[in-house]
């Protein structure tokens, strides 16, 4: 599965067309709603459809998987290939796994500086990314061991854990009580924002 731009051309029924142009040929009955897990603002629902492409290929099966954001109407496109026929649900599941990998890379860049290196040698680069991924694994392990919180607070997230470690260990200019007080304040307001987003998403 490979994400492509809407202007990329694919072969549909013997004609080369852009991925975005194929949307006009999809009837409403070809779109199915699938949930992509919980997001920061509530359940992430998308409409999915697919079209068979490259039917003249000698081996395998190929599809164009299309994802439509139900809120913004934005489209995303994926070229898919498999040795045997695959149902739409299987393609959607694989796309979700791909998204988890992308989220991990984004977390590594934002939380532990995976992309903050200024080296040109392979050895130095390898050492940097190894330490960055170890730090990310450390934060993820701490976050995974947190007990479920009530509706008043959200559980400690990786960004919040990193912030607490930075303030308490590297910049100990405030007392632990002050730091924890601000942490609880942020988590309480984040929980309130999450409830409001979830309530708005649940309304028709």
C-alpha positions as CSV (number, residue, x, y, z in Angstrom):
1,X,0.0,0.0,0.0
2,X,1.4,3.3,-1.1
3,X,-0.1,6.8,-0.5
4,X,-0.2,8.9,-3.7
5,X,-1.3,12.4,-4.7
6,X,-4.6,13.1,-6.4
7,X,-2.9,14.1,-9.6
8,X,-1.1,10.8,-10.0
9,X,-2.4,8.8,-13.0
10,X,-3.7,5.2,-12.8
11,X,-5.1,2.8,-15.4
12,X,-8.8,2.3,-15.0
13,X,-10.7,0.2,-17.5
14,X,-7.9,0.7,-20.1
15,X,-7.6,4.5,-19.7
16,X,-5.1,6.5,-17.8
17,X,-6.8,8.9,-15.4
18,X,-5.8,10.9,-12.4
19,X,-6.8,9.4,-9.0
20,X,-9.0,12.5,-8.2
21,X,-11.0,12.1,-11.4
22,X,-12.1,8.6,-10.5
23,X,-14.1,9.9,-7.5
24,X,-16.8,11.2,-9.9
25,X,-17.4,7.7,-11.2
26,X,-18.1,6.2,-7.7
27,X,-21.7,6.0,-6.8
28,X,-22.9,6.6,-3.2
29,X,-23.5,2.9,-2.8
30,X,-19.8,2.2,-3.2
31,X,-18.8,4.3,-0.1
32,X,-18.6,2.6,3.3
33,X,-18.0,4.2,6.6
34,X,-15.2,2.8,8.8
35,X,-14.0,3.9,12.2
36,X,-10.3,4.6,12.4
37,X,-10.0,4.6,16.2
38,X,-10.2,7.3,18.8
39,X,-8.7,10.7,18.0
40,X,-8.0,13.7,20.1
41,X,-11.4,15.1,19.1
42,X,-13.5,12.0,19.2
43,X,-14.0,8.9,17.0
44,X,-12.3,9.2,13.6
45,X,-14.9,8.1,11.0
46,X,-14.0,8.0,7.3
47,X,-15.8,7.0,4.2
48,X,-13.9,4.5,2.1
49,X,-14.2,3.3,-1.5
50,X,-12.0,1.4,-3.9
51,X,-11.7,0.9,-7.7
52,X,-10.0,-1.9,-9.5
53,X,-7.0,-0.6,-11.5
54,X,-4.3,-2.1,-13.8
55,X,-6.6,-5.0,-14.7
56,X,-4.2,-6.0,-17.5
57,X,-1.3,-6.7,-15.1
58,X,-0.1,-10.3,-15.6
59,X,0.0,-11.1,-11.9
60,X,-1.7,-9.9,-8.7
61,X,-4.6,-7.6,-8.1
62,X,-4.4,-3.8,-7.8
63,X,-6.8,-1.3,-6.4
64,X,-7.1,2.4,-5.8
65,X,-8.3,2.9,-2.2
66,X,-9.9,6.3,-1.5
67,X,-10.5,7.8,1.9
68,X,-12.9,10.7,2.4
69,X,-12.9,12.8,5.6
70,X,-16.5,13.1,6.7
71,X,-15.9,16.5,8.4
72,X,-13.8,18.4,5.8
73,X,-14.5,16.4,2.7
74,X,-10.7,16.0,2.1
75,X,-9.6,12.9,0.0
76,X,-6.6,10.7,0.4
77,X,-5.5,8.1,-2.2
78,X,-3.6,4.8,-1.9
79,X,-2.3,2.3,-4.5
80,X,-2.8,-1.2,-3.2
81,X,-1.5,-4.5,-4.5
82,X,-2.0,-8.1,-3.4
83,X,-1.4,-11.5,-4.9
84,X,-5.0,-12.6,-4.2
85,X,-8.3,-10.8,-4.1
86,X,-8.8,-8.8,-0.9
87,X,-12.0,-7.4,0.7
88,X,-12.3,-3.7,1.3
89,X,-12.2,-4.3,5.1
90,X,-8.7,-5.9,4.8
91,X,-7.4,-2.9,2.8
92,X,-8.8,-0.5,5.4
93,X,-7.2,-2.5,8.2
94,X,-3.8,-2.3,6.5
95,X,-4.2,1.4,5.9
96,X,-4.8,1.8,9.7
97,X,-1.6,-0.1,10.5
98,X,0.2,2.2,8.1
99,X,-1.2,5.2,10.0
100,X,0.1,3.8,13.3
101,X,3.6,3.7,11.9
102,X,3.3,7.4,10.7
103,X,2.1,8.4,14.1
104,X,5.1,6.8,15.7
105,X,7.5,8.7,13.5
106,X,5.6,12.0,14.2
107,X,5.9,11.3,18.0
108,X,9.6,10.5,17.7
109,X,10.2,13.8,15.8
110,X,8.1,15.9,18.2
111,X,9.0,14.4,21.5
112,X,12.6,13.1,21.3
113,X,14.1,15.0,18.3
114,X,14.4,12.2,15.8
115,X,15.0,14.7,13.0
116,X,17.1,17.1,15.1
117,X,20.5,15.9,13.9
118,X,23.3,17.8,12.1
119,X,25.6,15.0,11.1
120,X,26.7,13.6,7.7
121,X,28.3,10.3,8.7
122,X,26.4,7.1,8.9
123,X,27.7,6.1,12.3
124,X,26.8,9.4,14.0
125,X,23.3,9.3,12.3
126,X,22.8,5.7,13.5
127,X,23.7,6.6,17.1
128,X,21.4,9.5,17.1
129,X,18.3,7.7,15.9
130,X,19.1,4.7,18.2
131,X,19.1,7.0,21.2
132,X,16.0,8.8,20.0
133,X,14.0,5.6,19.6
134,X,15.2,4.4,23.0
135,X,14.0,7.6,24.6
136,X,10.7,7.3,22.8
137,X,10.3,3.6,24.0
138,X,11.0,4.8,27.5
139,X,8.2,7.5,27.3
140,X,5.8,5.0,25.7
141,X,6.5,2.4,28.4
142,X,5.7,4.9,31.2
143,X,2.6,6.1,29.4
144,X,1.4,2.5,28.9
145,X,1.6,1.7,32.6
146,X,-0.6,4.6,33.7
147,X,-3.8,3.7,35.4
148,X,-7.0,4.8,33.7
149,X,-8.2,8.1,35.0
150,X,-11.7,9.3,35.7
151,X,-13.5,11.8,33.4
152,X,-12.0,14.8,35.3
153,X,-8.4,14.2,34.2
154,X,-6.8,12.6,31.1
155,X,-4.0,10.0,31.7
156,X,-0.4,11.1,31.5
157,X,0.6,11.3,27.8
158,X,4.1,11.1,26.3
159,X,4.3,14.9,25.9
160,X,3.2,15.5,29.5
161,X,5.7,12.9,30.8
162,X,8.5,14.4,28.8
163,X,7.5,17.9,30.1
164,X,7.5,16.7,33.7
165,X,10.9,15.0,33.4
166,X,12.4,18.1,31.8
167,X,11.1,20.4,34.5
168,X,11.8,18.2,37.5
169,X,15.2,16.9,36.5
170,X,16.8,19.4,34.0
171,X,15.3,22.6,35.3
172,X,14.6,22.2,39.0
173,X,13.8,25.8,39.6
174,X,10.3,25.1,40.8
175,X,9.1,22.8,43.5
176,X,7.6,19.4,42.7
177,X,4.2,20.5,44.1
178,X,4.1,23.5,41.7
179,X,5.0,21.4,38.7
180,X,2.4,18.7,39.5
181,X,-0.2,21.3,40.2
182,X,0.2,22.8,36.7
183,X,0.3,19.3,35.2
184,X,-3.1,18.5,36.8
185,X,-4.5,21.8,35.6
186,X,-3.5,21.0,32.0
187,X,-4.9,17.5,32.2
188,X,-8.2,18.7,33.7
189,X,-8.7,21.3,30.9
190,X,-7.7,18.7,28.3
191,X,-10.3,16.3,29.6
192,X,-12.9,19.1,29.4
193,X,-11.9,19.9,25.8
194,X,-12.1,16.2,24.9
195,X,-15.6,15.8,26.4
196,X,-16.8,18.8,24.4
197,X,-15.3,17.4,21.2
198,X,-16.7,14.0,21.8
199,X,-20.2,15.4,22.5
200,X,-20.0,17.5,19.3
201,X,-18.9,14.5,17.2
202,X,-21.7,12.4,18.6
203,X,-24.4,14.8,17.6
204,X,-26.0,14.4,14.1
